[in-house]
Amino acid sequence: MKDKSYLIGPFHINFDITNRCNLRCLHCYNYSGEDFLNDNEMNDEEVLNLIDDIILLKPFSMCLCGGEPLLRKQLVYRIAEMLSKNNIIINLVSNGILMDEDTAGTLKSVGINAIQISLDGMEKSHDKLRNKEGVFIKAINALEILSSKIPTSVAFTPTRWNIDDLDEVFEVARGKGVNSIGIQYMMPMGRGNENIDTVMPTETDYRRLISKIYSLKKRIAEENLSIDIEWNDPIEHFYHISEREKWYPQLHIRSNGNVTISPYLPIYFGNVKTDGLLKLCSNGLLQVYQNDQFVDICTKIRCLNDLTLNGLNLPSFCKEKDIYLESI
């Protein structure tokens, strides 16, 4: 692995600014809206202290995730303004329900660089997965509002019933000036695991999906369209770590302050509320990427089902609720 000792902080940070949500999507991997984190999330002062530390660490970029970030709209504005003034790229993911002209205008003025809106099929498919009627229209409205203000992307989660919607979703997204459509496996975690038998696409579904993606990518190239479509593998970064390849350190901070290297990996390396992000980094947080025991864990993660860590022969420190670097 290329030496990253010159880095004082992570290259990129994902931060769940809240785990609260105005939806209860059938596939939600982190139980947004009903997780225990709702009662333990950082308050505004704690979040702003975290942002002060992040600014000192100078990451290249940061993404505000959730839950639904716009449920803490005023805090989002404050964070974006602080980060953008310090030349840190700031992105946002949202379901689009709370987006309106004033919100979009303010997000642009405080320096949000890009926004991802979920669009999981056309109206019937999207609303079924999002577990609420009428939210497809709000997602489309959000894309329309943002089209003249902030660059947007679309997240499409494949299900047993929406694969055949992809071509139409592509046309809708292209018509709204969307830059890219990101697609990845439905995660068998959280509510996604509870609903796996009714929501998770079959192998045949996934083969049909991949065929559609390649057809769309071919069309994009032939017609020189200003939109991209990407197939993202959530396991890929574990492969890079296990092979000790070139990898720019990233962190994921949950709404209660727990720190991990991936939103999909249930191993935590401290808590920013109790330890502070600067202290965690100075104690070797970024060096976990080169830790033999941790690399061995990543090597064992070969498919989606391995993300639960169930049935894997793991070091004893992985069986604790919150894992600290001193334990590694």
N, C-alpha and C positions, 0 to 999 in steps of 0.2 A: 504494500500500500504506500502510495506517495506520502511523504512526511507532511503532516498538517500541524506541526508543533508551532508554526508561526501564527496560527489562528488563535485569537483570544476568545473567540466565541463561535457559535454555530454559523454555518453559511445561510441557513434558512430556519425559520421557526413557525410552526403552526400553533395557534393559541385558541382553545375553546373558550371564548369570552363568556359563554354561558352554556349550560346544558339544558336550560329551559327551552321549550319550543311550543309553537302554536299548532303543531301537527303531531300525529302519532303514526308515522309512516310504518308500513308493514315490514320494511326491510332494514330499519334503522339499527346499525351495528352497535350503537352505544346507548340505546334506550333513551334517546333525547326526550325530555318532557316528563320522565318518571323515574329517572335514576336517582340514587342517593346523593349524587353530586349537587342536585338542585338545592339541598339544604346546607351544603358545605362549600358552595362556590365562593371565590374571593370577592370581597366587597370592593367598591370603587377605589378606595384608598390603597388597598393591597394591589389592585390591578395597576394603578398608576405608579406605584413603587416598582412593580415588575417592569413596566415600560421604561422607567428611568434606568434600570439595570440593562435592559435590552439595548438601549441607545448607547450605553458605554461599551457594550460588546460588539456593536457595529455589524450586525448581520447584513447580508445583501438584501434579503427580503423577508417579509412576514405575512402570514395569512390569518385573518380573523375568521374562525370557524364556530360551530356550535353543535347542538342546539341551533337556534335561530339568532344570529348576532344582533339583528335589528330590534330585538326585544330590549337591548341595552343601547339604544340608538345614540343617546347623548354621550355615553362612554365611548362608543365607536368613533364618534366625531373627534373627541378629545385625543384618543389614541392615534388616529390617522394624522391629525394635525402635528402631534409631537414627532411621530416617525418621519413624516414627509419633510419636515423642517430639518431633519438630520439625514436626509438623502437615503432613507431606507424605503425600498419599494413595498407598498402595502396593498394587499388584495383582500377580497371579501367573498365568502360563499353565503348564499341565501336561497330560501324557497320562493322569494319574491312577493309574498303576501303583503308585507308592510311597505312595499316600494310605492312611492308617489313622486310627483314632480319636485316638491320641496325637498324630500329626502334625497332624491338623486342629485339635485342641484347642490345640496350641502355636501354630499359625499364627494362630488367632484371638486368643490372648493377647498375641502380639507386635505385633498391629495390622494384619494383612493385611486389606484392605478388600473385595477381591473376587477370585475365582479363575475362570479359564476352563479348561474341560475339553474336549478334542477328542472329538467323537462323529460319525464319518463314515459314518452309516448304521446299520442293524441289524447283528446279530452277524457274519453272513457278509461283508457289505460292509465293515464297519469293520476286521475282522481281515485282510481281503485287502489293504486299502490300508496298514494298519499293518505288514503283512509278518510277522505273528506271531499264532498262535492264542491265544485266551483273554484278549486284552487288552480286548475289548468288555465282558466281565463286570467287569473291573477298573475300567473307566471308569464303568460304571453304579454300581458299588460306591462309587466316589469321590463321585459326585453324591449318592448316598444318605447317605453320612457327612457331607458338607458341608451338606446341606439344612437342618440345624438349627443350623448354626454360622456359616457365612460365605456371603454372597450369591454365586451362581454364574451363569456364562453358558456356552453351548455353542458351539464352533466346528465348522462343518460344511463340509468341502471337497468340492465336487461332482466326481464321476468318471463314467466311462462306465457304471458298474454300480450307482450308488447313488441316482440321481435319484428313483426311485420309492419309496425308503425315507423320503423327507423327511416325509411326513405322519405316519408311525409314529414317527420321531425326535421330531417336534413333540409328540406325545402323551406319549412317555416323558419328555421334558424338562419338560413341564408338570406331569406327575405327580411329578417330583422337586423341584418348586418353583424351577426355573430361571428367571431373570429375562429372558434373551434368547438368541436363536440368531443367530449371526453367520455369514454366508455370503459368500464372495468367489471369484473365479476361481481355479482351480488355477494356480500360478505356473510358467511354463516355464523354471525355473532349477534348478540342482543336480540331484538325482536326479529331480525332476519333469521336467527336460528330457531326461534319459536314458530315461525311461519315457513320454514324451509320446504316442507312438503307441498305447499300450495303456491309458493312464490318462486323458488329457485328454478331456473330454466333447466331442461334436460340436456344431455349431451348433444342430442339431435338439434335442439334449439340453439345451442352455442355454435354448432357447426354452421347452421344457417345464418347466424349473426355474423360470424367471421367472413362468410362469403359476401354478405351485404356490405361489410366494412371495406373489403378489398375492391368490390365493384364501385363503391363511392369514391375511394381513394384514386382509382383509375380514372373515373370521370373528372375528379378535381384536377388531376394532372393534364388530361386531354383538353379540358375546357379552360384551364388556367383560372380556376375559381378562387376567390379570395376568402376561402374558408378551409379549415383542415378538420380531419376526423382522426381521432387517436384511440388506439386500444391500449389501455394501461393495465399492467399486471402488478397487483399489490404485493406480490412475492419477490419481485425483481430486485428491490434494494437489499433484501436479505441475502440474495445470491451474491451481489457485489461485495457485501460485507464479508460473507463466508469465504469468498475467493481472495479477499484482501486486495481488491482492485481499487483503482482511483475512486474515491468517494468523498463528497463534500459533506461534512457533518451537519445533520439536521436534528432538531428537537421538536417534540410535541408536548405542549403544556396543557393539561386538562383544567377544567374550570375550578377544581378544588386545589390546584397548585401542583399536583403530581406531575413529574417529568419522566418522559420516556423517549425513545428514539423513533417510535412509530405509533400512530393512533390505533393500530391493529395488534400491538404486542402488549400483553398484560403484565409487563415487568416495569417497575418504576424505580428510578434512581434518585430518590429524594423528593422534597417538596419545597417550592419556592417561598411558601408562607413561613415555614419553620427554618429553612436553611438559607434561603436567598439564592438567586440564580448566579450571582457573581461568585459566591462562595463555592457553589457546586462546580462551576467551571474551573475555578482555581484549584479545587481538590481533585480534578482529573475527569470531569464528566465527559469531555470530548474524547478522552483516551479509551473510553469503553469500546470504541470501534476497533481497537487493537488488542483488547483484552482477550486472552486465549479462551477463557471459559465462555465469554459472551459470544465470540466468533463461533464457538462450537454449538451454542444454542441456535444461532442463525443458520448454521449448516444443516441442522435437523429440520428446519422449516422448509419443506419441499412442495407443499400444496396448501390450499386454503384451510383445510381441516387441522393442520398442524399449528395454526395460530392460537388455538386454545391451550396449547402445550400439554394437553391431556395425552397420557400414554407415552410421553417422551422421557427418556432417561436424562434428567436434568440435575445440575448441581443443587445442593440443599438450599442455597440462598434464593433460588427461584420459587420456593414454596412459601415464602413469606408474603404478607399482604403488600407491604411497601418495601422495596429493595433499595438500600443505600450503597453508595460506592464503597464505603468502608467494608461492606460485606463481600465484595468481589475479590 
